[in-house]
Amino acid sequence: MLAPDEPQQQDYAPPPPAFDAHGYALQPLAAFALTARVLSRADYRWDRLSGLVPTDLALGWGPMSDSAVLEKLSIEQSDRFFYWSTATFPIPRRDIEIHAANMHLIPADRTVAAALRRVRPGALLRLEGQLVEARAPQGWTLRSSLVRDDTGPGACEVVWVQRLELQ
């Protein structure tokens, strides 16, 4: 396992004030950090989120950072979702579900944006920032999941990335 530790999260109570980023109101929900293996990467230029969230990364930690496990899985991303499949489960299904996530990444500055552009599948990275709820001027909202054990629509983390380092 390249990234054995669980993500770190500290929920805000009460939350700090919302702030503007790229024309969206971002409401911080929790401090967030993790070291993870990049399972897949998807860049977006034309969907309604692309001005705020140019890149999604599927990230794995614990058993989902282990090459022997990943060799048995097919992993892809499409339309802001992360998918995996396998003919033979190398670990229990639930371990796959709770040790990997699709993360919508919002770079906090140009340094983070540049680091994000260098990230490739297979890389090990350290990410620090905040889980947020993003409100668009058009009225729609994108809210981060605050747990790692959910699946399906709404299970993605929305991360205001303040620091990103390739390990």
N, C-alpha and C positions, 0 to 999 in steps of 0.2 A: 504494500500500500504506500503510495507516494504522499498521500494526504490523509493521515489516519484520524485527525481530529474533526469533531463536529463543528459546524459554523457557530460563531459566537453572536449572541443577540442580547441587547439590553433595551427592553421596551421603555418608551418615554411616558412618564406620568407626573405631571401633565406634559403634553407634547410642546416642543418649542414652536414659536410662530412660523407660519408658512412663509416661503420666500419665492421670488420669481427666478425662473431659469428658462431661457430660450422662449419666453412668452407664455410659459405655463406656470401655474401656482403649484409649488411643491410643499406638501405638508409632511414633515418628518414624523415617522411612526416609531422607529427604533434605531439604535446604533447597531451596526452589522459589520462583521468581519469573517473572512474564511480563507483558508488555504485549500485549493482544489485543483483537480486535473481538468483540463479543457477536453470535453468529449466531442463537442461540435461547435461550429460558429456559423452564424447567419447575419449578413449585413443587409440593411434595408435602406432604400432611397426614395421609394414612391408611395408607401402607405401612410396613413394619417399619423402614425407615431414616429416616422423617420426623422422629423425635425428635432425631436426630443430624444428618441432612443434609436441611434443609428445601428446598434449591434446587439444581438442576443447571443449569449453563450450558454450552452448546456454544460454544466459543471458537475463533477463527481468528487466525492470524498469518501473516506472509509473504504469499504470493499469496492466501491465504484471508482476508485483511483488505482485499482490493481490490474495490471496488464493481463494477467491470466483470466480474470473475469471479463474484461473488456474484449478480449479476443473472441469470446463466444456470443457477443452482442452485435447487432446491427443498429447503428445510431444515426439519426438524421434530424434536421429541423426544417420546418416549412410553415409559412403563415403564422409566425410567432409562437409555434408550438414545437416541443421536443418529443421525438418518438424513438422508441427502442423496440426491438424484437429479437427473439432467439428461438432456435429449434430445441435447445436443451438448456435448462436453467443452470448456470454455474453456481448461483447462490439463490436463496429463496426470493420469490417475486417481491415480497414486501421490502426486503433489503435493497433491492434495486430502486424501488419507489421512494424510499426515505433517505437514500444516500446520493441522489442526483436531482437536479432541478434546472429548469430553463430560467435564466435570469435576463431581464430587460435592463440594460446598463445605460445610465445617463452619465456621461463624463462631466465632472465638475469644472474642469478647466482644460486648456490646450495640452498640458503635460499628460494628463490622464487620457485624453483623446488620442494622443500620439502613441502612448503605451498600448492602448486598446487596439490600435491598428496593427501592432506587431504580434498580437496574440494569435497562435495557431493551435489546431487540435493536437492533443498530446502534451502540450505545455503544462507546467505546474505554475500556478500564480497565487499571489497573495492580494486580496482585495479588501479594502476598508472603506466604509461610508455609512449611508443611512438607508433604511427601507422607507419608502415614501408613497404617498398618494399624490398623483399628478392630476390637476384639473385644467382642462383646456378652455380657452376663451369661448369655444363653440358649445360648451356645456357638458361634454362627456368627461368621465373620470376613469383613471387607471389606478387601481389600488393594489399595493403589494400584499402578497401572502405574508403572514406573520408566523407561520409554522412550516416545518419541513416534511410533515407527514401527510400532506394533502396531494391530490392528483387531479388532473383534468383542468377545464377552464377555471381561471381564477387562482390557480396554484402557483403561478410564476411569482418570483421576487422582482420587484421594481427597485433598483438600487441607484441612488445618487452616489457615484463612485468618486471618492475624494483622494484615494490612493490606490495605485495598481502597480504591482511589481511582478515581473517574471522571475521565477525562482531558479 
